[in-house]
Amino acid sequence: MTNNYSKIRTICCLLLATVLSGLLSGAGIPQDGYAGMGEMAGAGGGKRLMAHYSGVLDVIHEQRLKFAAEHGVSDPAGLVAAVRHSPLAHLLISVAIEESRGDPAAVGAAGELGAWQVKPTDWGTVPKDLHAQAGQAEKIIRALLNSCNGDRVQALAHYNGGTSPPGKSYRYAKRVLKRAKHLQVAADYLPPENRSPLYDRQLAG
């Protein structure tokens, strides 16, 4: 009975590792930084895996804070916290930097409002709270991605230029994506204490 329980626990931990790995992949986090998670789960249990996962998220959070500050955001902590749990976090941060330097009180020349400069006439009332603005911006970008079959350049061009975006909107899209990619690279760096046990062994191999 004890052996059966041990096998069941190991299987459950491995399943948890697989699920977390999938979630992290959806958030744009590289898989190689989590090599050996199944081994961690089987050897040390779910608590060890969750502690590692939490530590990695903290590192990513700090890298996002640093990036936002370096790009002129007046309240990096507020902006990064607003998108912390979004799979589109890097993209949302990049758009907010482009649109307003993350200012939730920003007002555009054409009536755009908030950190993501959303037009109320197109997308409804813009909340004053930064977290709510982030949720609204994510819904808009997701809707545009769906209508553009996942094409991020097209989706962001429409976000900036409406139904018939001009050439400058495509340049806008490329700037946003380039910045988001730089943020991804910065956030992907994991100091040794946040790597899984097999990470360095893989690099050495």
Backbone hydrogen bonds, N-H to C=O, Kabsch-Sander energy under -0.5 kcal/mol:
donor,donor_aa,acceptor,acceptor_aa,energy
5,Y,1,M,-2.3
6,S,2,T,-2.3
7,K,3,N,-2.2
8,I,4,N,-2.5
9,R,5,Y,-2.6
10,T,6,S,-2.2
11,I,7,K,-2.5
12,C,8,I,-2.5
13,C,9,R,-2.3
14,L,10,T,-2.3
15,L,11,I,-2.4
16,L,12,C,-2.4
17,A,13,C,-2.4
18,T,14,L,-2.2
19,V,15,L,-2.5
20,L,16,L,-2.7
21,S,17,A,-2.4
22,G,18,T,-2.1
23,L,19,V,-2.3
24,L,20,L,-2.8
25,S,21,S,-2.1
26,G,22,G,-2.0
27,A,23,L,-1.2
28,G,25,S,-1.6
29,I,24,L,-2.5
34,Y,31,Q,-2.2
35,A,32,D,-1.3
37,M,34,Y,-1.6
40,M,36,G,-2.6
41,A,37,M,-2.7
42,G,38,G,-2.4
43,A,39,E,-2.7
44,G,40,M,-3.0
45,G,40,M,-0.7
45,G,41,A,-1.2
49,L,45,G,-1.4
50,M,46,G,-2.7
51,A,47,K,-2.1
52,H,48,R,-2.1
53,Y,49,L,-2.5
54,S,50,M,-2.5
55,G,51,A,-2.2
56,V,52,H,-2.3
57,L,53,Y,-2.1
58,D,54,S,-1.8
59,V,55,G,-1.9
60,I,56,V,-2.4
61,H,57,L,-2.5
62,E,58,D,-2.2
63,Q,59,V,-2.2
64,R,60,I,-2.3
65,L,61,H,-2.2
66,K,62,E,-2.3
67,F,63,Q,-2.3
68,A,64,R,-2.7
69,A,65,L,-2.4
70,E,66,K,-2.2
71,H,67,F,-1.1
72,G,69,A,-1.5
73,V,68,A,-2.2
74,S,101,R,-0.8
79,L,75,D,-2.1
80,V,76,P,-2.8
81,A,77,A,-2.2
82,A,78,G,-1.7
83,V,79,L,-0.9
83,V,80,V,-0.6
84,R,80,V,-0.6
84,R,81,A,-0.7
86,S,83,V,-2.2
89,A,86,S,-1.6
92,L,88,L,-2.9
93,I,89,A,-2.5
94,S,90,H,-2.1
95,V,91,L,-2.5
96,A,92,L,-2.4
97,I,93,I,-2.2
98,E,94,S,-2.2
99,E,95,V,-2.7
100,S,96,A,-2.5
101,R,96,A,-0.9
101,R,97,I,-1.0
102,G,96,A,-1.9
103,D,100,S,-0.7
106,A,103,D,-1.5
108,G,112,E,-3.2
111,G,108,G,-1.6
113,L,118,V,-2.2
114,G,106,A,-1.9
117,Q,114,G,-1.5
118,V,113,L,-2.3
122,D,119,K,-1.1
123,W,119,K,-2.5
124,G,120,P,-2.1
133,Q,129,D,-2.3
134,A,130,L,-2.3
135,G,131,H,-2.0
136,Q,132,A,-2.2
137,A,133,Q,-2.8
138,E,134,A,-2.4
139,K,135,G,-2.0
140,I,136,Q,-2.2
141,I,137,A,-2.7
142,R,138,E,-2.7
143,A,139,K,-2.2
144,L,140,I,-2.3
145,L,141,I,-2.6
146,N,142,R,-2.4
147,S,143,A,-2.2
148,C,144,L,-1.5
149,N,146,N,-1.3
150,G,145,L,-3.7
151,D,148,C,-1.6
152,R,150,G,-0.8
155,A,151,D,-2.5
156,L,152,R,-2.5
157,A,153,V,-2.1
158,H,154,Q,-2.2
159,Y,155,A,-2.0
160,N,156,L,-2.0
161,G,157,A,-3.2
162,G,158,H,-2.1
164,S,161,G,-0.5
169,S,166,P,-1.1
170,Y,166,P,-0.9
170,Y,167,G,-0.7
171,R,167,G,-1.6
172,Y,168,K,-2.1
173,A,169,S,-2.1
174,K,170,Y,-2.0
175,R,171,R,-2.1
176,V,172,Y,-2.4
177,L,173,A,-2.4
178,K,174,K,-2.2
179,R,175,R,-2.3
180,A,176,V,-2.4
181,K,177,L,-2.1
182,H,178,K,-2.0
183,L,179,R,-2.3
184,Q,180,A,-2.2
185,V,181,K,-2.3
186,A,182,H,-2.2
187,A,183,L,-2.8
188,D,184,Q,-1.8
189,Y,185,V,-0.7
189,Y,186,A,-0.8
194,N,191,P,-2.3
195,R,192,P,-1.4
196,S,33,G,-0.8
198,L,35,A,-0.7
199,Y,196,S,-1.6
200,D,196,S,-0.6
202,Q,198,L,-2.2
203,L,199,Y,-2.0
204,A,200,D,-2.4
205,G,201,R,-1.6
